Amino acid sequence: MFHADAALVRRVLHAESIHTHFQPLVSLRRGTVFGVEALSRGTDPKTKALVPPADLFAAAAHTGARLALDRLCRKRALEAFRPLYERDPALLLSLNVDASVIDASCVHSRVLDEQVKQAGIPPENVAIEIIESRAGGALALMEFVADYKRRGYVVALDDFGAGHSNLDRIHLLKPDLIKLDRTLISRIDRHFHKQEVVKSFVRLAGRTGCMVLGEGVERLEEALTLLECGVDVFQGFFFARPEPAAAGHGAAQSALAAVAEAHKRTSIRRYNAEKIRFAGYHALVERICARLGAIGASQPEHPAGENASPTAPACSTALLHRCLAHCLEEDPRIECLYLLDAEGVQISETICRPERVRPSRRLLYEPARRGTDHSCKEYFLPLRSGMTRFTSEPYLSLASGRQCITIAAMLMDREGMARILCIDLMAES
C-alpha cells in the first residue's frame, strides 16, 4: 500500500500537479473580502484523479517527503495568488505552513521568504497559518514566528480552542490572528457555554493585540451569534466554498450583505427588548423602594465582633423581613432581596425564593447574612461613587448557585436614612 502511496507522491512532486483553491476571509465592519486562505488540491498526473489533501500529506509524511510537498503547495499558492494581488493590492493571502516540519534545522532556512519574494508579493500581504501543537519543538516554533514577524509577515494560529491548544502560546508567539476552531463555532447559537468561551477569547485577543476569526461558519445563525460575541472576521461554507482564483468573490459578498442586513434587524430587536426589560426593572425597583421607604429600615442585632451599622432606625427587624418577603411577589424573576446601609453593610437577612436555593450545594452557595460587608461588590461601588441605581452583568449568584443579575438602588427610609436595596433577578437566557 505504501509503495503505491510513495509512487503517487513522487509523481505529484515531479509534475508539480498541485492546484490551489481560495476561500474568502470576510469582515462585516469592513464590508468586504479582505483576504483568502490558500487550500491545496493534488492531482495524480497518471490518472488525473483528485487526491484528498489529508491522504497526500499522510503519504508524504510516511515517505519523508512532507517538507518538499509543503514547499510545493506554498509555491503554487503564491503563483495563483499573484493575479489576485495585482487586482487588489490590499488583499491578504493566508498560507498554511505544516508546523510538523518546523524544527531547529529549518527555522532560519528562509525558503518561504524566498518564495514570497519570487512571487512579487510583499510580506505584509502574507499570513503564515500554523497549528502550533504540531510544531517540532516549542523553541523552534518561537524562533520561526519571531523571525517572520520581524520581516513583516502576519502570523495566525489555526484551530485555536481545540483540545490541544495552549493559551500560553498567545503570550509566547504573540500572533496577529487567532482562528477559532470549528468545534467552537458549530451551533454556537444553541450553546451558552461556547458563547462564553468565545467571548473570553475575544477579550483576551483584544488585550493582547490580535484579531479573532471564526472558522467553519456554515449557518447564518452562527455568524450572527459570533457577531454578538465580538467576532467580526469569518470564513466558512456559508460565505463561500474554496474555488479557483478565477471564480471571484461574488458569493461571499452576497452572503456578507445578507449577514449585515440580518445583524441590523436582530440588533434593533435586541435593543428594543432591552429597553422594555430595563423599563420593567425601573418600575419594579420603584414599587419595592416605595414599600420599603414607607416603613423605614431596621438596624440588625449583630453578634459580637460582626459589622454594625452606625445608626438604628425605629422599625423592627421582623417588620422589615415581612415587607421584603411580600416584595418577592412583585415579580416571579426575583431570587433574593436584601438591604444594605450606606457603608455597604447588610442590615437585613437575605430573603430568598425557596425554590431558587439549592440545599444540596449549601457548602458552595449560601445567602449572605446580616452584617455581611458588600462594600467591595460590583453593584455597591457605583452607588458609592454617586450613582443612584446600578444593574450588574450576569454572574453566578453565591446565594443560589445560578446565573443572576443584581439591581442596586439607593432609597431613603421613613427616618431619612440612606439605604441600598439589592434585588437579585434570574438572568435571562
Secondary structure, 3 states (H helix, E strand, C coil): CHHHHHHHHHHHHHHCCEEEEEEEEEECCCCEEEEEEEEEEEECCCCCCEECHHHHHHHHHHHCCHHHHHHHHHHHHHHHHHHHHHHCCCCEEEEECCHHHCCCCCCCCCHHHHHHHHHCCCHHHEEEEECHHHCCCHHHHHHHHHHHHHCCCEEEEEEECCCCCCCHHHHHHCCCEEEECHHHHCCHHHCHHHHHHHHHHHHHHHHHCCEEEEECCCCHHHHHHHHHCCCCEEECCCCCCCECHHHCCHHHHHHHHHHHHHHHHHHHHHHHHHHHHHHHHHHHHHHHHHHHHHHCCCCCCCCCCCCCCCCCCCCCHHHHHHHHHHHHHHCCCEEEEEEEECCCEECCCCEECHHHCCHHHCCCCCCCCCCCECCCCCCCHHHHCCCCEEECCCEECCCCCCEEEEEEEEEECCCCCEEEEEEEEECCC
